[in-house]
Amino acid sequence: MMPDSLPSVGVPDPGGPAESARRVLLPTRLGAADPGPDDPLAVVVAGPAGAGRRELLAGLLGVEPGMLAVPAGSYLLINHAKTPTRAAYVPGYRQPLSYGADPLAAGPALARPPRRVELSLPDPLLRRFALLDAPEDGPLGVAAARVLLDTVGRAGALLFVISADQAFTAAELHLLAEVARARVEVVFAVTPGAGWAATADRPTTTDDTGVSVASAGSSPPPAPGAAECPVDPVQVSVEAHRAALLSAVPELATARWYPVWEADHSALRRALVDWAADEGLRRASACPPEPPGAHGRVAVVPGLGPGGLAEHLDGQIRTCAQRIRQHIALELANIHLRVVQEIVFGVGCAGLPQLLDQEMAALSLLATAQCDEAVRAVVDDAAARVFGAPLAEGVRRRIIHAVRWGFAEQPAGRELDKVLLITSTAGVAGLTGSGALDALAGFPGAVRDEALPPVGVALSGGCWQRWRVPGNDDTNLARSWAQRALREVELELPREVSRRFEAVRLSLGGVLTDAVDHGILLA
């Protein structure tokens, strides 16, 4: 998740805690961030519906396409294991629901679609990187695009699949423009369309523009009376798609393009393997095994007393929590407008649960990014007052670790790993546990090193049962239900944010007060 800008921290702000907190620049939108050194290597497969993504993945892995079928709206994460297994991660459950990996195996009876399905296969390609197939359920909406951007940023690579008969939409071009700004590898695959049958058995080579085209030497001889240089429909199709993309997103001029045949995925496979090898080395060398300050004595600034530390920290925490609550209220107002528009002019009542669940997934990621950014800035500012600036990364991690341990010692810090579930009656119910939070992730990343667990909001299965019943298509009733549900989220989510920041205030205050009393950091 990428904030618009980073906070200014380090030197204590003479303007007071409120002014210091206001200078923390919270992210106001999600974007494709640069992948972290500990994030798992993965290739996100996306593109318009009907482009043959499932068949392409099946060809890469040598499996039946039916094995890759998942419910609409679910991410499919394919990773390596010695024994084929499959499990569904459904919001509202603390444990994944396992079922057979056989194409004919019946999946579990679910009230709502999973956020992700994990399929483990013994294919050697998956030792190098995981494959993540994005949902393929119609046009790319605002919330779905935001979630996909965050996912691509953490994975590191995007394989965009488009058919020769399709064209880029405005939403897809906007997505690709956002991806082009991040450190992400982008590869395009063009699947067969009309006019490709005559050249379907031709091998490919890669020209100097990054486009894999059918080898000229394998072209059939021209018919009598025909032109000496027959038109290659494959090359024409790929070049047309590339020209359309570069006219809108010139930053992707170096992206590689591959026409994909039904039985030949070798060029695309080699390109992905080469990327994984280079990216793995880059990430491994990005950060040292142990950052500076991870061990050793950290002394307090000489002459520092406990007076004023608690008041400053309290003012910062209060201001940051208030700003995040305001951002949540504004984002929920925008979500309400988009939902009403889709109910009336778009997906209708039957598509309301999936639409609102995508909006809640994007809201959860944004709220998590804002909380993480604010807590990091508060920790840096408060610790700089006690230990001096700049604060070493190892010292920061020790403080964060001590803060997490301190949550267990105070009531406000318990059950912070809480999921808010919108119910069929437009209410909000809570479900705690790390497994409940893990079920909400479309792409689980590295182990978090932040003070707080992620924010999680989703729809319960009862919402699908309510709005997908035949005949339940009253748009006025759906609008009223959506308004009440979003109002409940507007009440419960800011309350949860306030509770989290209160826990940070008490725990961080205890860590720093102990350090001042003893003269050194005790973590």
C-alpha positions as CSV (number, residue, x, y, z in Angstrom):
1,M,0.0,0.0,0.0
2,M,1.5,3.3,-1.0
3,P,0.8,6.6,0.7
4,D,0.7,9.8,-1.4
5,S,3.6,11.1,0.7
6,L,5.6,10.2,3.8
7,P,5.5,11.9,7.2
8,S,8.2,14.2,8.4
9,V,9.6,12.7,11.6
10,G,12.8,12.6,13.6
11,V,13.3,16.1,15.1
12,P,10.7,16.9,17.8
13,D,8.2,19.5,16.6
14,P,8.3,22.7,18.7
15,G,4.7,23.4,17.6
16,G,3.2,21.0,20.1
17,P,1.6,17.5,19.8
18,A,-1.4,18.6,17.8
19,E,0.7,20.4,15.3
20,S,3.2,17.6,15.1
21,A,0.3,15.1,14.4
22,R,-1.2,17.3,11.8
23,R,2.1,17.1,9.8
24,V,1.7,13.4,9.5
25,L,0.6,13.0,5.9
26,L,-1.8,10.1,5.9
27,P,-2.5,8.2,2.7
28,T,-5.8,9.2,1.1
29,R,-5.8,6.5,-1.6
30,L,-4.4,3.1,-2.3
31,G,-1.7,2.6,-5.0
32,A,0.8,0.0,-6.1
33,A,3.7,0.3,-3.6
34,D,7.1,-1.1,-4.2
35,P,7.3,-4.7,-3.0
36,G,9.0,-5.1,0.4
37,P,12.1,-7.4,0.8
38,D,10.0,-9.9,2.8
39,D,7.0,-10.0,0.6
40,P,6.5,-13.3,-1.2
41,L,7.4,-13.4,-4.9
42,A,4.2,-13.7,-7.0
43,V,2.8,-12.9,-10.4
44,V,-0.7,-11.4,-10.4
45,V,-2.6,-12.5,-13.5
46,A,-5.3,-10.0,-14.5
47,G,-7.2,-8.8,-17.6
48,P,-10.6,-8.5,-19.1
49,A,-13.2,-11.3,-18.8
50,G,-13.2,-13.8,-21.6
51,A,-9.5,-13.4,-22.4
52,G,-8.7,-17.1,-21.6
53,R,-6.8,-16.5,-18.4
54,R,-7.8,-19.9,-16.9
55,E,-6.7,-21.7,-20.0
56,L,-3.4,-19.8,-20.1
57,L,-2.7,-20.7,-16.4
58,A,-3.6,-24.3,-17.1
59,G,-1.1,-24.4,-19.9
60,L,1.6,-22.9,-17.8
61,L,1.1,-25.4,-15.0
62,G,0.1,-28.5,-17.1
63,V,-3.2,-29.0,-15.4
64,E,-6.9,-29.2,-16.4
65,P,-8.6,-25.8,-16.6
66,G,-11.4,-27.1,-14.4
67,M,-8.9,-27.4,-11.5
68,L,-8.5,-23.6,-11.5
69,A,-12.2,-22.8,-11.3
70,V,-13.2,-20.6,-8.3
71,P,-16.4,-18.8,-7.2
72,A,-17.0,-15.4,-8.8
73,G,-15.2,-12.6,-7.0
74,S,-12.5,-14.8,-5.4
75,Y,-8.7,-14.6,-5.8
76,L,-7.0,-17.9,-6.7
77,L,-3.5,-18.2,-5.1
78,I,-1.5,-21.1,-6.6
79,N,1.6,-22.1,-4.7
80,H,3.9,-25.1,-4.4
81,A,3.4,-28.2,-2.3
82,K,4.3,-31.8,-2.6
83,T,0.7,-32.9,-2.4
84,P,-2.1,-31.1,-4.3
85,T,-4.5,-29.4,-1.8
86,R,-7.2,-26.7,-2.0
87,A,-8.7,-24.5,0.7
88,A,-11.2,-21.6,0.7
89,Y,-10.7,-18.6,3.0
90,V,-14.1,-17.2,3.8
91,P,-14.8,-14.1,5.9
92,G,-16.7,-15.1,9.0
93,Y,-14.6,-18.2,9.5
94,R,-11.4,-18.5,11.6
95,Q,-10.2,-21.6,9.8
96,P,-9.9,-22.3,6.0
97,L,-12.3,-24.8,4.5
98,S,-10.3,-27.5,2.8
99,Y,-11.6,-29.7,-0.1
100,G,-10.0,-31.8,-2.8
101,A,-7.8,-30.4,-5.5
102,D,-9.3,-32.8,-8.1
103,P,-11.2,-30.9,-10.9
104,L,-14.3,-33.0,-10.0
105,A,-14.1,-32.4,-6.3
106,A,-17.1,-30.6,-4.9
107,G,-16.3,-27.4,-3.1
108,P,-17.8,-26.6,0.3
109,A,-21.4,-25.3,0.4
110,L,-20.8,-21.6,1.2
111,A,-23.2,-18.8,1.9
112,R,-20.8,-16.3,0.4
113,P,-17.8,-16.6,-2.0
114,P,-14.3,-16.8,-0.4
115,R,-12.0,-13.8,-0.5
116,R,-9.3,-16.3,-1.8
117,V,-8.9,-19.9,-2.7
118,E,-5.4,-21.4,-2.2
119,L,-4.4,-24.2,-4.6
120,S,-1.2,-26.1,-3.9
121,L,0.4,-28.0,-6.8
122,P,3.8,-29.9,-7.2
123,D,4.7,-28.0,-10.3
124,P,8.4,-26.9,-10.2
125,L,7.5,-23.4,-11.6
126,L,5.8,-22.7,-8.4
127,R,9.0,-23.1,-6.4
128,R,10.2,-19.9,-7.9
129,F,7.1,-17.8,-7.5
130,A,3.4,-18.0,-6.7
131,L,0.6,-17.3,-9.2
132,L,-2.4,-15.2,-8.2
133,D,-5.4,-15.0,-10.5
134,A,-7.5,-11.9,-9.9
135,P,-11.3,-12.2,-10.0
136,E,-12.8,-12.2,-13.4
137,D,-16.4,-10.9,-13.0
138,G,-17.1,-8.1,-15.3
139,P,-15.9,-4.5,-15.6
140,L,-13.1,-3.3,-13.2
141,G,-14.8,-1.1,-10.6
142,V,-13.2,1.5,-8.4
143,A,-12.8,-0.7,-5.3
144,A,-11.7,-3.8,-7.2
145,A,-9.0,-1.7,-9.0
146,R,-7.7,-0.3,-5.7
147,V,-7.5,-3.8,-4.1
148,L,-5.7,-5.1,-7.3
149,L,-3.2,-2.3,-7.2
150,D,-2.3,-3.0,-3.6
151,T,-2.0,-6.7,-4.5
152,V,0.2,-6.1,-7.5
153,G,2.5,-3.8,-5.6
154,R,3.2,-6.4,-2.9
155,A,3.5,-9.3,-5.4
156,G,6.0,-7.6,-7.7
157,A,4.8,-8.6,-11.2
158,L,1.6,-8.3,-13.3
159,L,0.8,-10.6,-16.2
160,F,-2.0,-8.8,-18.1
161,V,-3.9,-11.2,-20.4
162,I,-6.0,-9.8,-23.2
163,S,-7.5,-11.5,-26.3
164,A,-6.7,-10.5,-29.8
165,D,-10.4,-9.6,-30.3
166,Q,-10.5,-7.3,-27.2
167,A,-9.5,-3.7,-26.6
168,F,-8.2,-1.9,-23.5
169,T,-10.9,-0.1,-21.5
170,A,-10.5,3.2,-19.7
171,A,-10.4,1.5,-16.3
172,E,-7.8,-1.0,-17.4
173,L,-5.6,1.8,-18.8
174,H,-5.9,3.7,-15.6
175,L,-4.9,0.6,-13.7
176,L,-1.9,0.1,-15.9
177,A,-0.8,3.7,-15.5
178,E,-0.9,3.3,-11.8
179,V,1.1,0.1,-12.0
180,A,3.7,1.8,-14.2
181,R,4.6,4.2,-11.5
182,A,5.8,1.4,-9.1
183,R,8.7,-1.0,-9.1
184,V,6.6,-3.8,-10.7
185,E,7.4,-6.0,-13.7
186,V,4.6,-5.8,-16.3
187,V,4.2,-8.6,-18.9
188,F,1.4,-8.8,-21.6
189,A,0.1,-12.0,-23.0
190,V,-2.2,-11.9,-26.1
191,T,-4.4,-14.9,-26.5
192,P,-5.7,-16.2,-29.8
193,G,-8.5,-14.5,-31.7
194,A,-10.0,-14.5,-35.2
195,G,-7.4,-14.9,-37.9
196,W,-4.9,-16.8,-35.7
197,A,-5.7,-20.3,-36.8
198,A,-3.5,-20.3,-39.8
199,T,-0.4,-19.4,-37.8
200,A,-1.2,-21.4,-34.6
201,D,1.7,-23.8,-35.1
202,R,4.4,-21.3,-35.6
203,P,7.3,-20.8,-33.2
204,T,8.0,-17.4,-31.8
205,T,11.0,-15.1,-31.4
206,T,11.4,-11.8,-29.7
207,D,12.2,-8.7,-31.6
208,D,14.1,-5.6,-30.3
209,T,10.9,-3.9,-29.2
210,G,10.1,-6.6,-26.6
211,V,7.4,-8.2,-28.8
212,S,7.4,-12.0,-29.3
213,V,6.3,-12.6,-32.8
214,A,6.0,-15.6,-35.0
215,S,9.2,-16.5,-36.7
216,A,9.4,-15.1,-40.2
217,G,11.3,-18.1,-41.5
218,S,8.3,-20.4,-40.7
219,S,5.8,-18.4,-42.7
220,P,4.1,-20.4,-45.5
221,P,5.1,-19.4,-49.0
222,P,2.8,-16.9,-50.7
223,A,0.1,-18.2,-52.9
224,P,0.4,-17.6,-56.7
225,G,-0.5,-14.0,-57.5
226,A,-0.4,-13.0,-53.8
227,A,1.8,-10.3,-52.4
228,E,5.4,-11.3,-51.7
229,C,5.1,-10.3,-47.9
230,P,1.9,-11.8,-46.5
231,V,0.4,-10.0,-43.5
232,D,1.0,-11.8,-40.2
233,P,-2.2,-11.5,-38.2
234,V,-0.4,-12.4,-35.0
235,Q,2.1,-9.6,-35.3
236,V,-0.5,-7.2,-36.5
237,S,-2.7,-7.9,-33.5
238,V,0.1,-7.7,-30.9
239,E,1.5,-4.5,-32.4
240,A,-2.0,-2.9,-32.5
241,H,-2.6,-3.7,-28.8
242,R,0.9,-2.4,-27.9
243,A,0.3,0.9,-29.9
244,A,-3.0,1.4,-28.2
245,L,-1.4,0.9,-24.7
246,L,1.6,3.2,-25.4
247,S,-0.6,6.0,-26.6
248,A,-2.2,6.1,-23.1
249,V,0.6,4.7,-20.9
250,P,4.0,5.5,-22.6
251,E,5.8,4.5,-19.4
252,L,5.2,0.8,-20.3
253,A,7.3,1.0,-23.5
254,T,9.8,-1.6,-22.1
255,A,7.1,-4.1,-21.1
256,R,7.4,-7.5,-22.9
257,W,4.6,-8.9,-25.1
258,Y,3.9,-12.5,-25.8
259,P,1.3,-14.1,-28.2
260,V,0.3,-17.3,-26.4
261,W,-0.7,-20.5,-28.3
262,E,-2.7,-23.2,-26.9
263,A,0.2,-25.7,-26.7
264,D,3.2,-23.3,-26.5
265,H,3.8,-21.3,-23.3
266,S,7.6,-21.7,-23.3
267,A,8.6,-18.1,-24.1
268,L,6.2,-16.7,-21.4
269,R,7.4,-19.2,-18.9
270,R,11.1,-18.4,-19.5
271,A,10.3,-14.7,-19.1
272,L,8.6,-15.2,-15.7
273,V,11.4,-17.4,-14.4
274,D,14.1,-14.9,-15.4
275,W,12.1,-12.1,-13.6
276,A,11.8,-14.3,-10.5
277,A,15.5,-15.0,-10.4
278,D,16.5,-11.3,-10.7
279,E,13.8,-10.1,-8.3
280,G,14.7,-12.6,-5.7
281,L,18.3,-11.5,-5.7
282,R,17.2,-7.8,-5.5
283,R,14.9,-8.3,-2.6
284,A,17.5,-10.5,-0.7
285,S,20.1,-7.7,-1.0
286,A,17.7,-4.8,-0.2
287,C,17.9,-5.0,3.6
288,P,20.6,-6.4,5.9
289,P,19.6,-9.5,8.0
290,E,19.7,-7.4,11.1
291,P,19.2,-3.6,10.9
292,P,21.4,-1.2,12.9
293,G,20.4,-0.9,16.5
294,A,18.8,-4.4,16.7
295,H,21.0,-5.2,19.7
296,G,22.9,-3.3,22.3
297,R,22.3,-0.6,24.8
298,V,20.3,2.4,23.9
299,A,20.7,5.3,26.3
300,V,18.2,8.0,27.0
301,V,18.9,11.6,26.2
302,P,20.9,13.1,29.1
303,G,18.8,15.4,31.4
304,L,15.5,14.1,30.2
305,G,12.7,14.0,32.7
306,P,9.3,12.3,32.6
307,G,7.4,15.6,32.7
308,G,5.5,16.5,29.6
309,L,6.1,13.2,27.8
310,A,2.7,11.7,28.5
311,E,0.9,14.9,27.6
312,H,2.7,15.2,24.3
313,L,2.0,11.6,23.4
314,D,-1.7,11.9,24.4
315,G,-2.2,15.0,22.2
316,Q,-0.5,13.3,19.2
317,I,-2.6,10.1,19.6
318,R,-5.8,12.0,19.9
319,T,-5.2,14.2,16.9
320,C,-4.1,11.2,14.6
321,A,-7.1,9.2,15.6
322,Q,-9.4,12.1,14.9
323,R,-8.0,12.6,11.4
324,I,-8.3,9.0,10.5
325,R,-11.9,9.0,11.7
326,Q,-12.6,12.0,9.5
327,H,-11.0,10.2,6.5
328,I,-13.1,7.1,7.1
329,A,-16.3,9.2,7.2
330,L,-15.4,10.9,3.9
331,E,-14.6,7.6,2.2
332,L,-17.8,6.0,3.4
333,A,-19.8,8.9,1.9
334,N,-18.0,8.3,-1.4
335,I,-18.8,4.5,-1.1
336,H,-22.4,5.3,-0.5
337,L,-22.6,7.3,-3.7
338,R,-21.0,4.6,-5.8
339,V,-23.2,1.9,-4.3
340,V,-26.4,3.7,-5.0
341,Q,-25.3,4.4,-8.5
342,E,-24.5,0.7,-9.1
343,I,-27.8,-0.4,-7.6
344,V,-29.8,1.8,-9.9
345,F,-27.7,1.8,-13.1
346,G,-25.3,-1.1,-12.7
347,V,-25.2,-4.4,-10.9
348,G,-28.6,-4.1,-9.3
349,C,-29.8,-5.8,-6.2
350,A,-28.2,-9.2,-7.0
351,G,-24.8,-7.6,-7.4
352,L,-25.0,-5.5,-4.2
353,P,-23.3,-8.0,-1.8
354,Q,-20.2,-8.5,-4.1
355,L,-20.0,-4.7,-4.8
356,L,-20.2,-3.7,-1.1
357,D,-17.7,-6.4,-0.1
358,Q,-15.2,-5.1,-2.6
359,E,-15.7,-1.6,-1.2
360,M,-15.2,-2.9,2.3
361,A,-12.0,-4.7,1.3
362,A,-10.6,-1.4,-0.2
363,L,-11.7,0.6,2.9
364,S,-9.9,-2.0,5.1
365,L,-6.7,-1.6,3.2
366,L,-6.9,2.2,3.3
367,A,-7.7,2.3,7.0
368,T,-4.8,-0.1,7.7
369,A,-2.4,2.1,5.7
370,Q,-3.5,5.2,7.6
371,C,-3.2,3.6,11.0
372,D,0.3,2.1,10.2
373,E,1.5,5.5,8.9
374,A,0.2,7.4,11.9
375,V,1.6,5.0,14.5
376,R,5.0,4.9,12.8
377,A,5.1,8.7,12.9
378,V,4.0,8.8,16.6
379,V,6.6,6.2,17.6
380,D,9.4,8.1,15.7
381,D,8.5,11.4,17.2
382,A,8.1,10.2,20.8
383,A,11.1,7.9,20.6
384,A,13.2,10.8,19.2
385,R,12.4,12.9,22.2
386,V,13.6,10.1,24.5
387,F,16.6,8.5,22.6
388,G,17.5,11.3,20.2
389,A,17.1,11.6,16.4
390,P,17.6,10.0,14.0
391,L,16.2,6.7,15.3
392,A,17.9,3.6,14.0
393,E,15.7,1.0,12.3
394,G,16.6,-1.7,14.8
395,V,15.7,0.5,17.7
396,R,12.4,1.3,16.1
397,R,11.6,-2.4,15.7
398,R,12.5,-3.1,19.3
399,I,10.1,-0.4,20.5
400,I,7.3,-1.7,18.2
401,H,7.9,-5.2,19.5
402,A,7.7,-3.9,23.1
403,V,4.5,-2.0,22.3
404,R,2.8,-5.2,21.0
405,W,3.8,-7.1,24.1
406,G,2.3,-4.3,26.2
407,F,-1.1,-4.7,24.6
408,A,-1.7,-7.9,26.6
409,E,-1.3,-6.0,29.9
410,Q,-4.2,-3.5,29.5
411,P,-7.9,-4.0,28.6
412,A,-7.8,-1.7,25.6
413,G,-5.1,-3.8,23.9
414,R,-7.0,-7.1,24.0
415,E,-8.8,-8.5,20.9
416,L,-7.3,-5.9,18.5
417,D,-7.4,-8.5,15.7
418,K,-11.1,-8.0,15.2
419,V,-13.1,-8.3,12.0
420,L,-16.3,-6.3,11.5
421,L,-18.9,-8.3,9.6
422,I,-21.9,-6.6,8.0
423,T,-25.0,-8.7,8.7
424,S,-28.1,-9.3,6.6
425,T,-30.0,-7.0,8.9
426,A,-27.6,-4.1,8.1
427,G,-25.9,-4.4,11.5
428,V,-22.2,-5.0,12.3
429,A,-21.0,-8.0,14.3
430,G,-17.4,-8.6,15.5
431,L,-15.2,-11.7,15.1
432,T,-11.8,-11.9,16.7
433,G,-8.7,-13.9,16.0
434,S,-5.8,-13.9,13.6
435,G,-7.4,-16.6,11.5
436,A,-10.5,-14.4,11.0
437,L,-8.3,-11.6,9.7
438,D,-6.3,-13.9,7.5
439,A,-9.5,-15.0,5.8
440,L,-10.1,-11.5,4.5
441,A,-6.8,-11.2,2.6
442,G,-6.9,-11.8,-1.2
443,F,-3.1,-12.1,-1.1
444,P,-1.4,-12.8,2.2
445,G,1.9,-11.0,2.4
446,A,4.9,-11.1,4.7
447,V,4.6,-11.2,8.5
448,R,3.6,-7.7,9.6
449,D,6.1,-5.7,11.6
450,E,3.7,-3.0,12.5
451,A,2.4,-2.3,16.0
452,L,-1.3,-2.8,15.1
453,P,-3.0,-5.7,13.3
454,P,-4.7,-4.8,10.0
455,V,-8.2,-3.4,9.9
456,G,-10.8,-5.9,8.6
457,V,-14.4,-5.2,7.3
458,A,-16.4,-7.7,5.2
459,L,-19.9,-8.9,4.5
460,S,-21.3,-12.0,6.1
461,G,-22.9,-14.8,4.1
462,G,-26.4,-13.7,5.1
463,C,-26.1,-10.6,2.9
464,W,-25.7,-12.9,-0.2
465,Q,-28.6,-15.0,0.8
466,R,-30.8,-11.9,1.3
467,W,-30.1,-10.1,-2.0
468,R,-29.7,-13.1,-4.4
469,V,-33.1,-14.5,-3.6
470,P,-35.2,-14.5,-6.9
471,G,-37.7,-11.7,-6.8
472,N,-35.9,-9.6,-4.2
473,D,-35.1,-6.8,-6.6
474,D,-36.6,-3.7,-4.9
475,T,-34.0,-1.0,-5.6
476,N,-35.4,1.4,-3.0
477,L,-35.2,-1.3,-0.3
478,A,-31.6,-2.1,-1.4
479,R,-30.6,1.5,-1.2
480,S,-32.1,1.8,2.3
481,W,-30.3,-1.3,3.4
482,A,-27.0,-0.2,2.0
483,Q,-27.4,3.2,3.7
484,R,-28.1,1.6,7.1
485,A,-25.2,-0.8,6.7
486,L,-22.7,1.9,5.9
487,R,-24.0,4.0,8.8
488,E,-23.3,1.1,11.1
489,V,-19.8,0.8,9.7
490,E,-19.3,4.6,10.2
491,L,-20.2,4.1,13.9
492,E,-18.2,0.9,14.6
493,L,-15.0,1.4,12.5
494,P,-14.1,4.8,14.0
495,R,-14.8,3.4,17.4
496,E,-12.4,0.5,16.7
497,V,-9.8,3.0,15.5
498,S,-10.1,5.0,18.7
499,R,-9.7,1.8,20.7
500,R,-6.5,0.9,18.8
501,F,-4.9,4.3,19.3
502,E,-5.8,4.2,23.0
503,A,-4.0,0.9,23.3
504,V,-0.9,2.4,21.5
505,R,-1.0,5.4,23.8
506,L,-0.9,3.3,26.9
507,S,1.6,0.7,25.7
508,L,4.0,3.2,24.1
509,G,3.7,5.5,27.1
510,G,4.7,2.6,29.4
511,V,7.7,1.6,27.2
512,L,9.1,5.2,27.1
513,T,8.4,5.9,30.8
514,D,10.3,2.8,31.8
515,A,13.2,3.8,29.6
516,V,13.3,7.3,31.2
517,D,13.1,5.8,34.7
518,H,16.0,3.4,34.0
519,G,18.0,5.5,31.7
520,I,18.1,2.9,28.9
521,L,15.7,1.1,26.5
522,L,14.5,-2.1,28.3
523,A,13.2,-3.8,25.1
